[in-house]
Amino acid sequence: MVAALPFAALLLLVVSSWSPLQRLDRAVSATLHGYAVDHPAFTTGMRLVTDTGSSLAWIVVLVPVFGWLVYRRRPRLAAFVAVTALGSAGLNNVIKLLVGRARPRFDDPVATAIGKSFPSGHTQATVVGYGIVLLVFFPVIPRAVRPRVVPLAAAMVALVGFSRIALGVHYLSDVIGALLIGVAWLLAMTAAFAAWPRGPGEPPLEASAGPGPDNDGRPG
């Protein structure tokens, strides 16, 4: 609810075309677009960053995770990965269809994208994708490394979101909306699958500890 309620409020502001939000969105987009046009190296870097949040990139990452969990006979965790990832993509498309917000337009675009604008699909996929990977594998990450993993994932999410605005294919509110709905969906799915009855020896699925391996730190 902490993430879903702010998203609902932002959604209403976007749908109602609230003037202060529109002005902010346009100002941020115009500023970053101008910088991207004048700095080709920056634009190239943003394209590389944004590619890490594409659907193809997350298919490459999550399909092997799903296959590994199936191989290790962890159907609950495998279902968690599949339902959370596919459900997030479907939810994003439904919201885009219902809102119908057009993407930013420039006379000299540095990038193009198809479909509607709100919320950002790349940003939402990155939030959910990193969340899934962290929840599944956090228990086997060495304790000395754990404090660095979450900030690194958060930084990548922020970079992908920033790249979508810098490339002129999304507004600031598109990215914020994707962050909120992505977190809300991830936590909702974590709670839902935590209630799934566990088989003998199967690890718990808890947002605080991760749904990953057994408690002794060995992969499930």
Stockholm file with secondary structure:
# STOCKHOLM 1.0

chainA/1-220         MVAALPFAALLLLVVSSWSPLQRLDRAVSATLHGYAVDHPAFTTGMRLVTDTGSSLAWIVVLVPVFGWLVYRRRPRLAAFVAVTALGSAGLNNVIKLLVGRARPRFDDPVATAIGKSFPSGHTQATVVGYGIVLLVFFPVIPRAVRPRVVPLAAAMVALVGFSRIALGVHYLSDVIGALLIGVAWLLAMTAAFAAWPRGPGEPPLEASAGPGPDNDGRPG
#=GR chainA/1-220 SS CTTHHHHHHHHHHHHTTCHHHHHHHHHHHHHHHHHHHHCHHHHHHHHHHHHTTSHHHHHHHHHHHHHHHHHTTCHHHHHHHHHHHHHHHHHHHHHHHHHCCCCCCCSSCSCCCCSCCSSCHHHHHHHHHHHHHHHHHGGGSCTTTHHHHHHHHHHHHHHHHHHHHHTTSSCHHHHHHHHHHHHHHHHHHHHHHHTSCCCTTCCCCCTTTCSCSCTTSSCC
#=GC SS_cons         CTTHHHHHHHHHHHHTTCHHHHHHHHHHHHHHHHHHHHCHHHHHHHHHHHHTTSHHHHHHHHHHHHHHHHHTTCHHHHHHHHHHHHHHHHHHHHHHHHHCCCCCCCSSCSCCCCSCCSSCHHHHHHHHHHHHHHHHHGGGSCTTTHHHHHHHHHHHHHHHHHHHHHTTSSCHHHHHHHHHHHHHHHHHHHHHHHTSCCCTTCCCCCTTTCSCSCTTSSCC
//
